Amino acid sequence: MNYESLFPTNVKVALMNDPPGAWMPQLPESCIRLSAGYPAPELVPSEQVRSAVNRLIHQERDLPLHYLGSPRVDFLRAQLQERLKHRGIDIREHELLVTSGGCQAIDLIAKVLLDDACVVAVEAPTYMEALEIFRNYTHQIVSVPMDEWGLQTDVLETVLTKRTDAGLPMPRFLYTIPSFHNPTGTTLPLERRLKLLKLAEAFDFLIVEDDAYGELSFANAPVPLKAMDRSGRVVYVGSLSKVVAPGLRVGWIAGPQTLVHACSWFKKDLDHPFAQATMAAYLQDVDFTKRVEALRVAYRKRRDTMMRALDTYMPAFASWHVPEGGFFVWLHIPEIDTTKLLYKALDRGVSFVPGQYFFVNPADGRHFLRLSFSYVDEEQMVKGVQTLGQLLT
């Protein structure tokens, strides 16, 4: 039987895209994984999470293992609201939806706002999994270039004006990572943040702010777009994956009640009561502000190690900007096809992510690559950068 004949047109079109995770290389054993945008293993609080699980089961027995689950699930929402208030984002209960990580949040937003007649705008480059999600709903994706200060809002204004003059539809929303961007590590300055909010009002589109790395600043923490939003234009996506543990899959959407309600309508996974209760039990027993500060110090040290290694081992024709937070540094390697370079690097036991996967048009990323300083230990990091430098020279 030809089961594909049963698929509706939109599914057939989506299945023509590259498969999810196609950007993830097949890694040899003992590879130095400069491709991995994961928290450092020693910074994942495994012992504290184990204690939280033990305490949870001891106190609530079977409750966290049921559909309706633990009362701590509601407490998690209150904890997230309090943390958002710490970031300057004051939201009510019905303006928050807890999701299975940031990716489910992005997918739900796309599900309720996009179809094949809709336009979505993204930064160029942007988070590759967000691109994968958007392509499941529409192929009308408008790219707006970035520079060392993030999204070029002047170019965005020009793009929107030209679309208006030509009678073309506005983007339903702009997806942006304004703080410690993945993959570039850039941070959008205040004046561009304010301009972006004004453009959203003037041209009538929403902003989906992905703030997965927003707490991991190495100096002054930037103010989230959502904290500056006065007209309900910003839909905020947050996650505890980078500051606690990605395997617990705790993220959220914070935004206008009508949109959050629609996302909740299509979220048919009955939540994840055990994971959410575990996270709530963990947060009850930790000074989270103190933990975040410790993470900032640790990742800043790793960032500095990578910067020294790049300065030491990279050839003069390579260039990069120093990230002010997050996990990543973005390298420009003129005249070098970084996808081809990857195969040579893998033969030498080093991985990175080629730039092509972060662009709507893969050719635009041909001479770029992303390195992560978050996952491997510092000695291996230096060795990996040295190996890449040798390959390039």
N, C-alpha and C positions, 0 to 999 in steps of 0.2 A: 504493500500500500504506500502511496506517495503522501506521507503525512505533511510535507511542506505545502501541498495544495490546499490544506485546511487553514493555513496561516492567512490572516487578513493582510491587505496590502501594506499597511504601516509596519507590520512585523517583518514581512519579506524585505522591505526596504532597509529596515534597521539591521537585519542579519547580513546585509551586503557590506556593512562597515567592517573594519578590522575587529577581531574578537577582543573582548575585554582583557586588559593586561598584556596586549601584544607588545607593549613597550618594555616588558620585563624580560631581560635576557636570561638564557639558560646559563647558570653560573657554574663554573668548575668548582670542585671541592677545594676548600681552603682559600677561596677567592677573597681578596680585600674588597669589601662591598661598599665602595664609595657611591654606589647607586641607591643605597637603602635609606629612605627617609623615615627611619624608625627611631624611637627613643633609645638612648644608650641602655644596654641591658642592666647595668648596675644602678641606673636611675629609675628603673621600674620598681615600684614598692611591693615586691612579691611577698615579703614576710608580713607586711601590714595588711595586704589583701587577704592572705591566708588567715590572719587573726580575725579580720572582719567576717570572713565566711564562717569560721568556727563560732564566733559570737552570735552571728545571725541565726545559724541553725540551732544553737543552744537556746537562744531566747525565743525563737519563733517556730522552731521545729519544722513542720511541713509547709507552713504558709508561703515561704518564698518559692516553693516548687509547684504551686498551684497557678491556674489561669489568673485568678483575681490577685493572688500574690500577697506580698508583704505590705503593711502600712508604711514601710520605709520608702516605697515607690513614690508616695505623695510627698514624703519628706525630701526626697531627691529634688523634686520640682522646686520646693521652697529653698533648698540649698543653692540651686542654679539661679533662682531669682536674686538671692542675696549676693552671689558672686557677680552677676551682671550689674547689680546696683553699685558694686565696688568699681566697676568699669565705667560708671556713668550712665548705665542703661536701666531705666526704671520701667518695668513691664508688669502687667497684671497676669493673674493665673491663666486666663483664657487667651493670652497672647503668647503662650509658650507651649511648644510641643516637643517632648523628648523623643528622640529618634535613635535608630541603630547606627550611630556614627554620623559623621558629616556627609558621607556619600548618600545615605538614605534621605537626609534632609534635602540635598541638592536634587535628588531624583524626584522627591515628592513635589518640590517647587516646580520643577520642569513639567511634571505630570499635570498639574493643575493650571499652568500658565501657557504651555506650548502645544501646538500641533503643527502639521506641515505647512500651514499658511502663515505661521508666526515667525518673527525675526527675533534672534537673541544676539546681543553684542558681548564680546569677550575681549580681554586683553591679549596681545600677541607679544610674547607667549603667555600661556595660561596652564592651569592644572590639567594634566592629561586625562584624568578620570572624569572631570567635569565635561570635557569635550566629548568623551565617550557617551556620557549620559545625554547631553543635548542632541547628539546625532541620532539617538533613538527616537526623538520626537520631531526634529526638524533638521533640514539641511540649509536653512537660511541663517547662516552664522556670519556676523559681521565682525571683523577683527580690527582692533584699534592698537596702534603700536605703543611700546613703552620705551622709556629711556632710563637713565640711572636714578631718576626720582619717581619711577613708576609710570602709571597710565598718563599718556599725553592728553590732557584734557582739552587743550587748544585744538588738537587734531580731532578729538571726539566731536567738538562743537562744529568743526568744518564738515565732518562726515554727516552729522545730523542735519545741518543746514542744507547740504546738497541733496539729501534724501527728501527733505521737505520740499525743496524747489522742484524736484523731479516727480513729486507725487508718490514717492515710495513709502511704505509703512514704516513707522518708528519701531525700534526694538521693543518687545514686550518688557524685557529687562536687560540690564547690563550686569554681568557676573564679574566680580572684582575681588581680588585679594589685596587690600590696600596696605596691610601691615606684614612685613617680612614675607614677601611674596614667594610662592612656589611656582616657577623654579628660580626666579631671578634674585630673591633676597631683598629686593628694593622695598622702600617704605614711602608711601604717598605723603608729601608734605601738606601742612594744614591748608595753605591757599588752594591747592588742587582739590583737596577734600571739599572745601566750601564751594568751589566752582562746580564740582561734580554734582553736588546736591542741587545747586541752582539749575544746572542743565536738565536734571531729572524733572524738575518742575516745569521748566520752560518748554521741554519737548515731550512731556507726559510719558515718562517710562519709570519703571521701578529699578532699584539697585539691590542686587543680591550680594551682600557682603559676607565673604567667607573669612572668618577670623580664627582659623585653626591654630595659628602661631602667635596670635596677638598678645598673649601673656608673656611670651618668651623674648622680652626686650633686653638688650645689653646696656642700654643707657636709659633715656627717658621713654616711657611707654607712650605710644601714640594714642590719641583719642579715637575710639571707633566711630565710623560714620553713623552708626545707629544712635550713638550718644548725642550727635549733633542734629539728628533728624527731627524736624519740627512739623513735617507734613505727611508722615506715614509712608514715605517713599522707600525706606530701607527695610529689607527683609534680611535678618541677621542669622547666619549659620555659625554655630559654635560646636566645640568638641572637647572632650577630656582625653582624647587619644594621645596627644603629645605631652600632656602634663601629668597624666596618671598611667593609663595602660590602654593601648589600642585594642587589645583582644576583648575588653569588656564592652566595646561598641556603644559608647554613650555620647550622643551628640544632641543637638536641638535646633529648632527653628524659633526665633523670636520675631514677631511682626504683627501687622494688623490682624485683629481678631477674625475678620471674614476670611482672610487668606489662610491663617492657621487652622481655622475650622475646616476649610476645604481640604487642606493637607491631611488633617486628622481623618476626614471622611474616607480618603483613599488609603490610609495606613492600616491595612488589614492583617497585621502580624500579631495582634493581641499584646503588644508590647513585649518586653523581655524582663519579666518580673525578677528572676533570679539575678541577672546581671545588674539591673537597676538597684535592687535592694542591696546587693553587695557593694556597689559604688556608694550608696547612701551610708551604709554602715562604715565604710572606710572613711568617708568625709566627716562623719560624726567624731572620729577619733584622731583627726589630724589637724594641725594648724596649717591650713591650706596656703595662707599668705606666706608663711615661713617656707613652706615647701616650694612654692613658685620662685621665691627669691633664691633658694638654693639651686634650683634648676637654671636660673638665669646666670648665676656665677659659673656653674659647671659647663654650660654650653658656650658661654663667652670664652672660657679658657680653651675649649675645643676649637672655636672659631679662630682664636688667635694663633693656635698651633697650625691650622690649615693655612692661614694667611702667610705665616713665616715660611711654610713649606712651598707655597706657590711662589713667593718672592725668591726663594732660593733655587728652585728647580725648574720653573717654567721658562721657556724661551721668551725673548723680548717681544716677539710678535703676538703672544697671547695677552689678553687683557681681562680684567674683572673689576667688580666693585666690592667694597667691603660691606657685608650685610650688617645691619644694626640689630638683628635678632633672628629667631627662627633656626632652621636646619641647613640652609643651602647657600651655595655660591655658584654663580652663573659665569661660565667662561666663554669668551669669544676667541675662536681660533681661525683667523683668516686663511683662506685657501685650503683648509683641511676639511674633508668630509668626515664628520665625527661618527657617522654610522659605520663607515669602513674602519675608522680608527678603533672602534669598540672591539671588533673581532681580533685585532692585533693585541689590544689591551687584555682581553680575556685569555689569550694564549700566554700572556705574562702574569696572569692571576690577579687582574684588577678590573673592576666593573665601574661604569658610570652610566648615566642615561643620556643618549644622544638628543640634541635639540629638536630634531624633526617631530618628535612626539608631542611637543607642547604647542604646535601651531596648527591652525586650520589648513594652511598650505604647508605641507611638510618641508618643501624646498626652502622656505624662509628660515628654518632652523638648522640648515645643513652645516653651518660653521659654528655652532654653539654646542655646549654640553653642560649638564648639571652635575655637580659634586655635592655630596652630603658630608657634613662634619659631625653628625649627631650619633652615628651608630658604632663605627669601628673605634677601637682604642687609638690613642694618639700616636703610639709607635707605628702601628699598622697604617694609620692615615698618612704619616710622613713617607713611609715606604711606598704607598700607593701613588702619591703625588710625584715622588721621585721617578717611579717607573713610567708614569705618563709623560713626565718631562723628557725622559730619555727617548721615548718613542717619538715625541714631537721634534726632537733635535737630531 
